[in-house]
């Protein structure tokens, strides 16, 4: 993996009972693979705000008060 500046992103594990919402990626990287909804954080945007925005853009769902679960590097 190459070094350099990395972009911060968020993703959301959305669960209903024992089922999870995943989206199939249409673009590279990981085209055709299933991933949780999410995306890059815009400059000066709070991570929680980015998550709410990305969920709305990708699924049409409106969420509030997301729970922080951890950091993935």
NORFEN-V336282 format. One record per run of one state. SS is the DSSP state (~ for helix, > for strand, _ for the rest). FROM is the first residue (numbers start at 1). TO is the last residue. If there is no record, write none. Layout:
ss=(SS	SS)
from=(FROM	FROM)
to=(TO	TO)
This chain:
ss=(_	>	_	>	_	>	_	>	_	>	_	>	_	~	_)
from=(1	9	12	15	17	19	21	23	25	34	36	38	41	47	60)
to=(8	11	14	16	18	20	22	24	33	35	37	40	46	59	73)
